[in-house]
Amino acid sequence: MTMANGGHSVFLTQQQKKERLADRMSILVDIWESDNHTALTYPHIESALSSHGIHLSRTRWSYLINGTGHLVTDRELLKGIAEFVFGVPASYLCDLNSETPPEVEARRGFLITLRKLKVKNFAMRNLGEMSPETLKTITEIIDASMKDEE
């Protein structure tokens, strides 16, 4: 089997395509929600797309974000979601063998770091009654985890 793009197989099963598309959608939703400080809802997506003449049903939206149901292959729809909702190159959703755009990868890494820092801060605030050795061990585990992600 031919391997390209960082070890991703060029030949994907339908299920792999659905999962990869759902993973990419999840990353974009996480970034959008972080930037907008609110949950991304179907009405927002539908509104952004309909203003460009693109229709998206709730069912198809569910397929996209959950990796279930039918594989969404409508290029105009995927292009519209990429460009009009998330502001990323259409190829990210239309070509599942494409590389992750650098701006998406950078934002994703930043979100992971922020989440780990929140966990670390939460642990420090809420585990204050623990011994210094236990707190030090917890901090080392979190710090090691953060280094592994880099």
KEVEXKE-26394 format. One record per residue: residue number from 1; residue in three letters; chain; x, y, z of N, C-alpha, C, O in turn. Coordinates in nm, 4 decimals, always signed. Layout:
<rozas>
(NUM "Ala" "A" (X Y Z) (X Y Z) (X Y Z) (X Y Z)) ...
</rozas>
This chain:
<rozas>
(1 "Met" "A" (+0.0841 -0.1174 +0.0000) (+0.0000 +0.0000 +0.0000) (+0.0890 +0.1242 +0.0000) (+0.1862 +0.1310 +0.0752)) (2 "Thr" "A" (+0.0568 +0.2199 -0.0820) (+0.1345 +0.3414 -0.0941) (+0.1109 +0.4293 +0.0277) (-0.0029 +0.4493 +0.0704)) (3 "Met" "A" (+0.2185 +0.4809 +0.0823) (+0.2067 +0.5696 +0.1976) (+0.2512 +0.7091 +0.1563) (+0.3509 +0.7249 +0.0858)) (4 "Ala" "A" (+0.1792 +0.8072 +0.1991) (+0.2117 +0.9455 +0.1691) (+0.1648 +1.0315 +0.2846) (+0.0945 +0.9851 +0.3744)) (5 "Asn" "A" (+0.2045 +1.1563 +0.2810) (+0.1559 +1.2549 +0.3768) (+0.1737 +1.2105 +0.5215) (+0.0761 +1.1930 +0.5945)) (6 "Gly" "A" (+0.2965 +1.1928 +0.5615) (+0.3243 +1.1617 +0.7009) (+0.2805 +1.0228 +0.7411) (+0.2477 +1.0008 +0.8577)) (7 "Gly" "A" (+0.2787 +0.9277 +0.6481) (+0.2454 +0.7916 +0.6828) (+0.0993 +0.7568 +0.6693) (+0.0603 +0.6436 +0.6981)) (8 "His" "A" (+0.0153 +0.8530 +0.6253) (-0.1256 +0.8228 +0.6052) (-0.1409 +0.7441 +0.4761) (-0.0824 +0.7802 +0.3739)) (9 "Ser" "A" (-0.2172 +0.6397 +0.4797) (-0.2414 +0.5600 +0.3606) (-0.3219 +0.6419 +0.2604) (-0.4173 +0.7106 +0.2969)) (10 "Val" "A" (-0.2823 +0.6336 +0.1345) (-0.3557 +0.7020 +0.0296) (-0.4892 +0.6308 +0.0062) (-0.5864 +0.6933 -0.0362)) (11 "Phe" "A" (-0.4939 +0.5010 +0.0336) (-0.6141 +0.4214 +0.0129) (-0.6846 +0.4027 +0.1468) (-0.6376 +0.3284 +0.2330)) (12 "Leu" "A" (-0.7961 +0.4699 +0.1630) (-0.8707 +0.4649 +0.2879) (-1.0032 +0.3938 +0.2659) (-1.0659 +0.4078 +0.1609)) (13 "Thr" "A" (-1.0450 +0.3176 +0.3659) (-1.1783 +0.2578 +0.3607) (-1.2813 +0.3677 +0.3850) (-1.2471 +0.4770 +0.4301)) (14 "Gln" "A" (-1.4062 +0.3383 +0.3550) (-1.5133 +0.4348 +0.3802) (-1.5165 +0.4738 +0.5271) (-1.5329 +0.5913 +0.5600)) (15 "Gln" "A" (-1.5008 +0.3753 +0.6162) (-1.5032 +0.4036 +0.7595) (-1.3859 +0.4920 +0.7993) (-1.4022 +0.5843 +0.8790)) (16 "Gln" "A" (-1.2686 +0.4649 +0.7451) (-1.1515 +0.5482 +0.7754) (-1.1736 +0.6910 +0.7271) (-1.1353 +0.7864 +0.7948)) (17 "Lys" "A" (-1.2348 +0.7057 +0.6110) (-1.2636 +0.8397 +0.5587) (-1.3600 +0.9139 +0.6508) (-1.3393 +1.0313 +0.6814)) (18 "Lys" "A" (-1.4661 +0.8445 +0.6953) (-1.5625 +0.9077 +0.7861) (-1.4935 +0.9505 +0.9156) (-1.5167 +1.0604 +0.9658)) (19 "Glu" "A" (-1.4086 +0.8628 +0.9689) (-1.3388 +0.8943 +1.0941) (-1.2403 +1.0091 +1.0756) (-1.2310 +1.0974 +1.1609)) (20 "Arg" "A" (-1.1675 +1.0085 +0.9658) (-1.0708 +1.1170 +0.9427) (-1.1430 +1.2496 +0.9241) (-1.0994 +1.3520 +0.9766)) (21 "Leu" "A" (-1.2531 +1.2485 +0.8497) (-1.3302 +1.3707 +0.8310) (-1.3851 +1.4191 +0.9650) (-1.3798 +1.5385 +0.9945)) (22 "Ala" "A" (-1.4373 +1.3278 +1.0458) (-1.4884 +1.3650 +1.1783) (-1.3771 +1.4195 +1.2669) (-1.3992 +1.5154 +1.3409)) (23 "Asp" "A" (-1.2588 +1.3608 +1.2610) (-1.1452 +1.4107 +1.3391) (-1.1091 +1.5529 +1.2972) (-1.0852 +1.6396 +1.3813)) (24 "Arg" "A" (-1.1055 +1.5752 +1.1667) (-1.0723 +1.7091 +1.1169) (-1.1800 +1.8096 +1.1565) (-1.1495 +1.9228 +1.1942)) (25 "Met" "A" (-1.3056 +1.7679 +1.1479) (-1.4140 +1.8561 +1.1892) (-1.4029 +1.8879 +1.3380) (-1.4237 +2.0022 +1.3787)) (26 "Ser" "A" (-1.3706 +1.7886 +1.4187) (-1.3578 +1.8073 +1.5632) (-1.2496 +1.9094 +1.5963) (-1.2680 +1.9945 +1.6833)) (27 "Ile" "A" (-1.1389 +1.9007 +1.5278) (-1.0298 +1.9967 +1.5484) (-1.0770 +2.1377 +1.5142) (-1.0530 +2.2319 +1.5896)) (28 "Leu" "A" (-1.1441 +2.1514 +1.4004) (-1.1922 +2.2831 +1.3597) (-1.2972 +2.3373 +1.4554) (-1.2978 +2.4566 +1.4859)) (29 "Val" "A" (-1.3852 +2.2517 +1.5026) (-1.4875 +2.2946 +1.5991) (-1.4203 +2.3401 +1.7286) (-1.4577 +2.4433 +1.7845)) (30 "Asp" "A" (-1.3221 +2.2649 +1.7767) (-1.2495 +2.3036 +1.8990) (-1.1852 +2.4410 +1.8833) (-1.1934 +2.5247 +1.9732)) (31 "Ile" "A" (-1.1222 +2.4632 +1.7708) (-1.0562 +2.5921 +1.7458) (-1.1608 +2.7033 +1.7399) (-1.1434 +2.8086 +1.8014)) (32 "Trp" "A" (-1.2693 +2.6799 +1.6659) (-1.3752 +2.7800 +1.6525) (-1.4317 +2.8157 +1.7895) (-1.4478 +2.9333 +1.8220)) (33 "Glu" "A" (-1.4620 +2.7127 +1.8702) (-1.5209 +2.7374 +2.0016) (-1.4245 +2.8113 +2.0933) (-1.4665 +2.8959 +2.1722)) (34 "Ser" "A" (-1.2980 +2.7807 +2.0838) (-1.1981 +2.8519 +2.1640) (-1.1909 +2.9986 +2.1217) (-1.1858 +3.0879 +2.2063)) (35 "Asp" "A" (-1.1905 +3.0224 +1.9930) (-1.1825 +3.1598 +1.9420) (-1.3067 +3.2415 +1.9744) (-1.2979 +3.3616 +1.9998)) (36 "Asn" "A" (-1.4227 +3.1757 +1.9734) (-1.5496 +3.2469 +1.9906) (-1.6088 +3.2365 +2.1307) (-1.7116 +3.2980 +2.1591)) (37 "His" "A" (-1.5456 +3.1600 +2.2176) (-1.5885 +3.1458 +2.3572) (-1.7346 +3.1027 +2.3698) (-1.8052 +3.1456 +2.4611)) (38 "Thr" "A" (-1.7786 +3.0189 +2.2786) (-1.9148 +2.9658 +2.2824) (-1.9181 +2.8357 +2.2034) (-1.8280 +2.8072 +2.1245)) (39 "Ala" "A" (-2.0220 +2.7581 +2.2255) (-2.0369 +2.6319 +2.1528) (-2.0797 +2.6593 +2.0091) (-2.1616 +2.7477 +1.9837)) (40 "Leu" "A" (-2.0247 +2.5841 +1.9169) (-2.0653 +2.5930 +1.7767) (-2.1900 +2.5072 +1.7593) (-2.1876 +2.3869 +1.7853)) (41 "Thr" "A" (-2.2974 +2.5688 +1.7157) (-2.4240 +2.4983 +1.7023) (-2.4635 +2.4854 +1.5550) (-2.4143 +2.5575 +1.4682)) (42 "Tyr" "A" (-2.5532 +2.3916 +1.5307) (-2.6029 +2.3729 +1.3944) (-2.6599 +2.5028 +1.3361) (-2.6286 +2.5352 +1.2215)) (43 "Pro" "A" (-2.7420 +2.5783 +1.4098) (-2.7946 +2.7020 +1.3503) (-2.6846 +2.7976 +1.3013) (-2.7025 +2.8656 +1.2003)) (44 "His" "A" (-2.5717 +2.8028 +1.3721) (-2.4624 +2.8892 +1.3268) (-2.4063 +2.8393 +1.1938) (-2.3851 +2.9170 +1.1007)) (45 "Ile" "A" (-2.3829 +2.7088 +1.1870) (-2.3294 +2.6486 +1.0652) (-2.4266 +2.6701 +0.9496) (-2.3873 +2.7135 +0.8414)) (46 "Glu" "A" (-2.5525 +2.6397 +0.9735) (-2.6547 +2.6505 +0.8700) (-2.6653 +2.7934 +0.8191) (-2.6784 +2.8163 +0.6989)) (47 "Ser" "A" (-2.6596 +2.8890 +0.9104) (-2.6683 +3.0296 +0.8730) (-2.5481 +3.0723 +0.7889) (-2.5640 +3.1391 +0.6867)) (48 "Ala" "A" (-2.4284 +3.0339 +0.8320) (-2.3072 +3.0712 +0.7586) (-2.3081 +3.0140 +0.6168) (-2.2649 +3.0796 +0.5220)) (49 "Leu" "A" (-2.3576 +2.8913 +0.6039) (-2.3599 +2.8270 +0.4723) (-2.4741 +2.8796 +0.3850) (-2.4547 +2.9035 +0.2658)) (50 "Ser" "A" (-2.5926 +2.8978 +0.4435) (-2.7074 +2.9405 +0.3627) (-2.6855 +3.0797 +0.3046) (-2.7385 +3.1113 +0.1980)) (51 "Ser" "A" (-2.6083 +3.1630 +0.3735) (-2.5799 +3.2961 +0.3196) (-2.4954 +3.2878 +0.1923) (-2.4813 +3.3863 +0.1199)) (52 "His" "A" (-2.4392 +3.1690 +0.1655) (-2.3623 +3.1458 +0.0426) (-2.4344 +3.0464 -0.0489) (-2.3748 +2.9929 -0.1425)) (53 "Gly" "A" (-2.5631 +3.0222 -0.0213) (-2.6431 +2.9360 -0.1062) (-2.6166 +2.7872 -0.0890) (-2.6463 +2.7079 -0.1784)) (54 "Ile" "A" (-2.5607 +2.7487 +0.0260) (-2.5287 +2.6081 +0.0516) (-2.6215 +2.5560 +0.1610) (-2.6365 +2.6190 +0.2657)) (55 "His" "A" (-2.6839 +2.4403 +0.1361) (-2.7752 +2.3810 +0.2341) (-2.7048 +2.2667 +0.3085) (-2.6328 +2.1867 +0.2487)) (56 "Leu" "A" (-2.7272 +2.2613 +0.4384) (-2.6748 +2.1532 +0.5213) (-2.7839 +2.1113 +0.6187) (-2.8312 +2.1915 +0.6992)) (57 "Ser" "A" (-2.8233 +1.9845 +0.6106) (-2.9254 +1.9345 +0.7033) (-2.8610 +1.9004 +0.8370) (-2.7400 +1.8796 +0.8458)) (58 "Arg" "A" (-2.9437 +1.8950 +0.9407) (-2.8945 +1.8538 +1.0727) (-2.8356 +1.7134 +1.0671) (-2.7342 +1.6848 +1.1308)) (59 "Thr" "A" (-2.9005 +1.6263 +0.9903) (-2.8526 +1.4884 +0.9799) (-2.7132 +1.4835 +0.9200) (-2.6251 +1.4153 +0.9722)) (60 "Arg" "A" (-2.6935 +1.5546 +0.8123) (-2.5613 +1.5548 +0.7478) (-2.4571 +1.6187 +0.8393) (-2.3425 +1.5740 +0.8433)) (61 "Trp" "A" (-2.4957 +1.7219 +0.9120) (-2.4045 +1.7839 +1.0080) (-2.3626 +1.6812 +1.1124) (-2.2453 +1.6726 +1.1486)) (62 "Ser" "A" (-2.4587 +1.6039 +1.1602) (-2.4293 +1.4993 +1.2574) (-2.3331 +1.3963 +1.1991) (-2.2397 +1.3540 +1.2673)) (63 "Tyr" "A" (-2.3543 +1.3552 +1.0742) (-2.2635 +1.2605 +1.0091) (-2.1213 +1.3153 +1.0062) (-2.0246 +1.2438 +1.0326)) (64 "Leu" "A" (-2.1113 +1.4429 +0.9738) (-1.9791 +1.5053 +0.9628) (-1.9037 +1.5063 +1.0950) (-1.7861 +1.4702 +1.1001)) (65 "Ile" "A" (-1.9702 +1.5470 +1.2002) (-1.8982 +1.5648 +1.3262) (-1.8836 +1.4366 +1.4067) (-1.7971 +1.4272 +1.4937)) (66 "Asn" "A" (-1.9686 +1.3370 +1.3779) (-1.9622 +1.2120 +1.4536) (-1.8970 +1.0969 +1.3784) (-1.8660 +0.9939 +1.4384)) (67 "Gly" "A" (-1.8756 +1.1126 +1.2476) (-1.8160 +1.0042 +1.1699) (-1.9095 +0.8858 +1.1541) (-1.8643 +0.7721 +1.1404)) (68 "Thr" "A" (-2.0389 +0.9115 +1.1560) (-2.1390 +0.8056 +1.1437) (-2.2191 +0.8273 +1.0160) (-2.1975 +0.9244 +0.9435)) (69 "Gly" "A" (-2.3108 +0.7366 +0.9899) (-2.3980 +0.7521 +0.8746) (-2.3210 +0.7461 +0.7446) (-2.2169 +0.6812 +0.7352)) (70 "His" "A" (-2.3731 +0.8142 +0.6452) (-2.3105 +0.8166 +0.5135) (-2.1888 +0.9084 +0.5135) (-2.1874 +1.0108 +0.5819)) (71 "Leu" "A" (-2.0876 +0.8717 +0.4371) (-1.9716 +0.9580 +0.4200) (-2.0137 +1.0809 +0.3406) (-2.0719 +1.0681 +0.2329)) (72 "Val" "A" (-1.9855 +1.1975 +0.3918) (-2.0185 +1.3210 +0.3224) (-1.9076 +1.3488 +0.2215) (-1.7916 +1.3675 +0.2581)) (73 "Thr" "A" (-1.9454 +1.3511 +0.0938) (-1.8469 +1.3715 -0.0120) (-1.8785 +1.4923 -0.0985) (-1.8059 +1.5196 -0.1940)) (74 "Asp" "A" (-1.9836 +1.5644 -0.0679) (-2.0247 +1.6820 -0.1451) (-1.9158 +1.7891 -0.1339) (-1.9027 +1.8564 -0.0316)) (75 "Arg" "A" (-1.8379 +1.8032 -0.2419) (-1.7230 +1.8946 -0.2404) (-1.7638 +2.0397 -0.2145) (-1.6944 +2.1117 -0.1427)) (76 "Glu" "A" (-1.8761 +2.0829 -0.2726) (-1.9191 +2.2212 -0.2510) (-1.9548 +2.2448 -0.1042) (-1.9239 +2.3499 -0.0481)) (77 "Leu" "A" (-2.0193 +2.1470 -0.0433) (-2.0537 +2.1572 +0.0979) (-1.9273 +2.1596 +0.1835) (-1.9128 +2.2458 +0.2702)) (78 "Leu" "A" (-1.8372 +2.0670 +0.1602) (-1.7132 +2.0611 +0.2381) (-1.6293 +2.1876 +0.2172) (-1.5706 +2.2404 +0.3116)) (79 "Lys" "A" (-1.6246 +2.2348 +0.0937) (-1.5513 +2.3583 +0.0637) (-1.6140 +2.4757 +0.1390) (-1.5436 +2.5584 +0.1970)) (80 "Gly" "A" (-1.7478 +2.4818 +0.1372) (-1.8173 +2.5894 +0.2072) (-1.7924 +2.5861 +0.3567) (-1.7692 +2.6903 +0.4179)) (81 "Ile" "A" (-1.7968 +2.4684 +0.4160) (-1.7710 +2.4561 +0.5602) (-1.6287 +2.5004 +0.5911) (-1.6059 +2.5770 +0.6847)) (82 "Ala" "A" (-1.5335 +2.4522 +0.5129) (-1.3930 +2.4876 +0.5360) (-1.3724 +2.6383 +0.5256) (-1.3150 +2.7006 +0.6150)) (83 "Glu" "A" (-1.4196 +2.6957 +0.4161) (-1.3900 +2.8367 +0.3887) (-1.4797 +2.9346 +0.4635) (-1.4305 +3.0310 +0.5221)) (84 "Phe" "A" (-1.6118 +2.9106 +0.4621) (-1.7049 +3.0096 +0.5163) (-1.7282 +2.9969 +0.6661) (-1.7614 +3.0953 +0.7321)) (85 "Val" "A" (-1.7113 +2.8774 +0.7201) (-1.7323 +2.8592 +0.8637) (-1.5997 +2.8681 +0.9385) (-1.5880 +2.9401 +1.0377)) (86 "Phe" "A" (-1.4993 +2.7936 +0.8895) (-1.3751 +2.7822 +0.9652) (-1.2581 +2.8621 +0.9091) (-1.1570 +2.8774 +0.9775)) (87 "Gly" "A" (-1.2685 +2.9128 +0.7880) (-1.1619 +2.9945 +0.7312) (-1.0330 +2.9180 +0.7052) (-0.9236 +2.9716 +0.7228)) (88 "Val" "A" (-1.0463 +2.7921 +0.6630) (-0.9286 +2.7106 +0.6306) (-0.9362 +2.6693 +0.4841) (-1.0431 +2.6768 +0.4235)) (89 "Pro" "A" (-0.8248 +2.6261 +0.4268) (-0.8276 +2.5817 +0.2870) (-0.9259 +2.4654 +0.2679) (-0.9347 +2.3758 +0.3517)) (90 "Ala" "A" (-0.9984 +2.4687 +0.1577) (-1.0970 +2.3649 +0.1275) (-1.0339 +2.2269 +0.1236) (-1.0992 +2.1282 +0.1575)) (91 "Ser" "A" (-0.9095 +2.2183 +0.0833) (-0.8427 +2.0882 +0.0706) (-0.8382 +2.0130 +0.2035) (-0.8314 +1.8901 +0.2038)) (92 "Tyr" "A" (-0.8418 +2.0836 +0.3153) (-0.8355 +2.0174 +0.4459) (-0.9539 +1.9231 +0.4669) (-0.9391 +1.8176 +0.5287)) (93 "Leu" "A" (-1.0715 +1.9607 +0.4157) (-1.1889 +1.8752 +0.4288) (-1.2188 +1.7961 +0.3012) (-1.2765 +1.6876 +0.3077)) (94 "Cys" "A" (-1.1804 +1.8490 +0.1873) (-1.2111 +1.7833 +0.0592) (-1.1127 +1.6720 +0.0243) (-1.1508 +1.5737 -0.0392)) (95 "Asp" "A" (-0.9870 +1.6863 +0.0648) (-0.8838 +1.5865 +0.0354) (-0.8332 +1.5310 +0.1678) (-0.7498 +1.5924 +0.2344)) (96 "Leu" "A" (-0.8843 +1.4153 +0.2049) (-0.8521 +1.3591 +0.3361) (-0.7097 +1.3062 +0.3454) (-0.6674 +1.2629 +0.4525)) (97 "Asn" "A" (-0.6353 +1.3088 +0.2363) (-0.4932 +1.2742 +0.2389) (-0.4052 +1.3985 +0.2430) (-0.2825 +1.3883 +0.2443)) (98 "Ser" "A" (-0.4682 +1.5160 +0.2452) (-0.3910 +1.6402 +0.2483) (-0.3280 +1.6601 +0.3863) (-0.3753 +1.6066 +0.4865)) (99 "Glu" "A" (-0.2230 +1.7366 +0.3882) (-0.1572 +1.7728 +0.5128) (-0.2462 +1.8694 +0.5907) (-0.3286 +1.9401 +0.5327)) (100 "Thr" "A" (-0.2289 +1.8715 +0.7201) (-0.2985 +1.9695 +0.8031) (-0.2360 +2.1059 +0.7771) (-0.1139 +2.1199 +0.7841)) (101 "Pro" "A" (-0.3178 +2.2069 +0.7470) (-0.2623 +2.3407 +0.7248) (-0.1843 +2.3867 +0.8483) (-0.2257 +2.3610 +0.9613)) (102 "Pro" "A" (-0.0721 +2.4543 +0.8265) (+0.0113 +2.4970 +0.9405) (-0.0652 +2.5768 +1.0455) (-0.0397 +2.5614 +1.1650)) (103 "Glu" "A" (-0.1590 +2.6623 +1.0027) (-0.2328 +2.7425 +1.1000) (-0.3235 +2.6554 +1.1863) (-0.3431 +2.6843 +1.3043)) (104 "Val" "A" (-0.3785 +2.5495 +1.1285) (-0.4632 +2.4579 +1.2057) (-0.3768 +2.3793 +1.3039) (-0.4132 +2.3641 +1.4205)) (105 "Glu" "A" (-0.2632 +2.3296 +1.2571) (-0.1735 +2.2528 +1.3443) (-0.1235 +2.3383 +1.4606) (-0.1161 +2.2914 +1.5742)) (106 "Ala" "A" (-0.0894 +2.4636 +1.4316) (-0.0403 +2.5524 +1.5372) (-0.1500 +2.5808 +1.6395) (-0.1244 +2.5777 +1.7599)) (107 "Arg" "A" (-0.2710 +2.6083 +1.5933) (-0.3820 +2.6370 +1.6852) (-0.4171 +2.5134 +1.7679) (-0.4466 +2.5241 +1.8869)) (108 "Arg" "A" (-0.4136 +2.3962 +1.7043) (-0.4438 +2.2712 +1.7744) (-0.3419 +2.2487 +1.8865) (-0.3790 +2.2158 +1.9991)) (109 "Gly" "A" (-0.2149 +2.2664 +1.8551) (-0.1104 +2.2511 +1.9566) (-0.1270 +2.3492 +2.0706) (-0.1068 +2.3145 +2.1869)) (110 "Phe" "A" (-0.1637 +2.4713 +2.0373) (-0.1853 +2.5741 +2.1383) (-0.3017 +2.5357 +2.2298) (-0.2923 +2.5520 +2.3515)) (111 "Leu" "A" (-0.4113 +2.4849 +2.1724) (-0.5266 +2.4437 +2.2532) (-0.4910 +2.3288 +2.3464) (-0.5342 +2.3265 +2.4616)) (112 "Ile" "A" (-0.4135 +2.2346 +2.2977) (-0.3715 +2.1222 +2.3822) (-0.2909 +2.1737 +2.5010) (-0.3122 +2.1309 +2.6144)) (113 "Thr" "A" (-0.1991 +2.2649 +2.4747) (-0.1176 +2.3214 +2.5830) (-0.2049 +2.3967 +2.6825) (-0.1874 +2.3824 +2.8035)) (114 "Leu" "A" (-0.2991 +2.4770 +2.6324) (-0.3884 +2.5509 +2.7226) (-0.4688 +2.4569 +2.8114) (-0.4846 +2.4814 +2.9310)) (115 "Arg" "A" (-0.5190 +2.3501 +2.7527) (-0.5982 +2.2547 +2.8306) (-0.5143 +2.1888 +2.9389) (-0.5614 +2.1686 +3.0508)) (116 "Lys" "A" (-0.3916 +2.1556 +2.9062) (-0.3037 +2.0945 +3.0065) (-0.2688 +2.1935 +3.1168) (-0.2584 +2.1558 +3.2335)) (117 "Leu" "A" (-0.2508 +2.3199 +3.0801) (-0.2237 +2.4211 +3.1818) (-0.3444 +2.4387 +3.2738) (-0.3284 +2.4582 +3.3943)) (118 "Lys" "A" (-0.4649 +2.4320 +3.2172) (-0.5848 +2.4419 +3.3004) (-0.5918 +2.3261 +3.3986) (-0.6284 +2.3448 +3.5147)) (119 "Val" "A" (-0.5569 +2.2066 +3.3525) (-0.5557 +2.0891 +3.4407) (-0.4527 +2.1097 +3.5515) (-0.4796 +2.0829 +3.6686)) (120 "Lys" "A" (-0.3357 +2.1571 +3.5131) (-0.2289 +2.1789 +3.6108) (-0.2727 +2.2832 +3.7139) (-0.2539 +2.2633 +3.8339)) (121 "Asn" "A" (-0.3302 +2.3930 +3.6682) (-0.3759 +2.4973 +3.7601) (-0.4880 +2.4472 +3.8498) (-0.4914 +2.4783 +3.9689)) (122 "Phe" "A" (-0.5798 +2.3695 +3.7928) (-0.6883 +2.3109 +3.8717) (-0.6310 +2.2203 +3.9805) (-0.6721 +2.2274 +4.0963)) (123 "Ala" "A" (-0.5372 +2.1364 +3.9426) (-0.4767 +2.0444 +4.0397) (-0.4069 +2.1220 +4.1506) (-0.4183 +2.0868 +4.2680)) (124 "Met" "A" (-0.3367 +2.2249 +4.1147) (-0.2644 +2.3026 +4.2153) (-0.3609 +2.3722 +4.3118) (-0.3336 +2.3797 +4.4316)) (125 "Arg" "A" (-0.4727 +2.4227 +4.2607) (-0.5710 +2.4908 +4.3454) (-0.6458 +2.3930 +4.4355) (-0.6703 +2.4217 +4.5527)) (126 "Asn" "A" (-0.6815 +2.2786 +4.3804) (-0.7702 +2.1875 +4.4510) (-0.7009 +2.0767 +4.5278) (-0.7644 +2.0069 +4.6067)) (127 "Leu" "A" (-0.5745 +2.0602 +4.5064) (-0.5026 +1.9544 +4.5758) (-0.4039 +2.0130 +4.6771) (-0.3069 +1.9477 +4.7159)) (128 "Gly" "A" (-0.4294 +2.1335 +4.7181) (-0.3387 +2.2037 +4.8076) (-0.3176 +2.1370 +4.9421) (-0.2171 +2.1643 +5.0078)) (129 "Glu" "A" (-0.4079 +2.0512 +4.9856) (-0.3949 +1.9864 +5.1146) (-0.3070 +1.8624 +5.1089) (-0.2864 +1.7957 +5.2103)) (130 "Met" "A" (-0.2557 +1.8318 +4.9914) (-0.1688 +1.7150 +4.9763) (-0.0270 +1.7506 +5.0181) (+0.0103 +1.8675 +5.0281)) (131 "Ser" "A" (+0.0499 +1.6468 +5.0419) (+0.1885 +1.6686 +5.0820) (+0.2661 +1.7321 +4.9672) (+0.2291 +1.7162 +4.8509)) (132 "Pro" "A" (+0.3720 +1.8028 +4.9989) (+0.4547 +1.8635 +4.8933) (+0.5077 +1.7588 +4.7949) (+0.5203 +1.7867 +4.6757)) (133 "Glu" "A" (+0.5385 +1.6396 +4.8441) (+0.5913 +1.5349 +4.7564) (+0.4856 +1.4915 +4.6542) (+0.5159 +1.4720 +4.5365)) (134 "Thr" "A" (+0.3612 +1.4768 +4.7010) (+0.2532 +1.4374 +4.6110) (+0.2276 +1.5458 +4.5065) (+0.2117 +1.5155 +4.3883)) (135 "Leu" "A" (+0.2236 +1.6717 +4.5494) (+0.2051 +1.7824 +4.4558) (+0.3173 +1.7875 +4.3536) (+0.2936 +1.8119 +4.2353)) (136 "Lys" "A" (+0.4399 +1.7642 +4.3999) (+0.5554 +1.7649 +4.3096) (+0.5421 +1.6527 +4.2072) (+0.5709 +1.6732 +4.0892)) (137 "Thr" "A" (+0.4993 +1.5351 +4.2505) (+0.4819 +1.4219 +4.1593) (+0.3749 +1.4520 +4.0552) (+0.3942 +1.4249 +3.9367)) (138 "Ile" "A" (+0.2627 +1.5075 +4.0985) (+0.1549 +1.5426 +4.0058) (+0.2039 +1.6453 +3.9043) (+0.1773 +1.6317 +3.7849)) (139 "Thr" "A" (+0.2746 +1.7470 +3.9502) (+0.3286 +1.8490 +3.8606) (+0.4242 +1.7880 +3.7591) (+0.4203 +1.8232 +3.6412)) (140 "Glu" "A" (+0.5098 +1.6971 +3.8038) (+0.6046 +1.6326 +3.7125) (+0.5328 +1.5506 +3.6062) (+0.5728 +1.5506 +3.4898)) (141 "Ile" "A" (+0.4267 +1.4806 +3.6460) (+0.3494 +1.4008 +3.5498) (+0.2855 +1.4920 +3.4447) (+0.2929 +1.4636 +3.3251)) (142 "Ile" "A" (+0.2237 +1.6001 +3.4885) (+0.1594 +1.6932 +3.3945) (+0.2644 +1.7553 +3.3040) (+0.2441 +1.7631 +3.1828)) (143 "Asp" "A" (+0.3769 +1.7999 +3.3607) (+0.4827 +1.8610 +3.2799) (+0.5386 +1.7623 +3.1770) (+0.5644 +1.7996 +3.0625)) (144 "Ala" "A" (+0.5572 +1.6364 +3.2178) (+0.6075 +1.5347 +3.1248) (+0.5074 +1.5115 +3.0123) (+0.5457 +1.4948 +2.8965)) (145 "Ser" "A" (+0.3808 +1.5105 +3.0466) (+0.2763 +1.4942 +2.9458) (+0.2798 +1.6095 +2.8463) (+0.2649 +1.5881 +2.7260)) (146 "Met" "A" (+0.2992 +1.7307 +2.8952) (+0.3052 +1.8466 +2.8083) (+0.4259 +1.8382 +2.7155) (+0.4164 +1.8755 +2.5986)) (147 "Lys" "A" (+0.5379 +1.7905 +2.7653) (+0.6577 +1.7782 +2.6830) (+0.6391 +1.6723 +2.5766) (+0.6883 +1.6880 +2.4649)) (148 "Asp" "A" (+0.5687 +1.5637 +2.6090) (+0.5426 +1.4580 +2.5113) (+0.4621 +1.5080 +2.3934) (+0.4818 +1.4613 +2.2812)) (149 "Glu" "A" (+0.3713 +1.6026 +2.4162) (+0.2871 +1.6552 +2.3086) (+0.3652 +1.7456 +2.2153) (+0.3293 +1.7601 +2.0985)) (150 "Glu" "A" (+0.4732 +1.8073 +2.2662) (+0.5514 +1.8975 +2.1825) (+0.6310 +1.8141 +2.0891) (+0.7060 +1.8674 +2.0073)) 
</rozas>
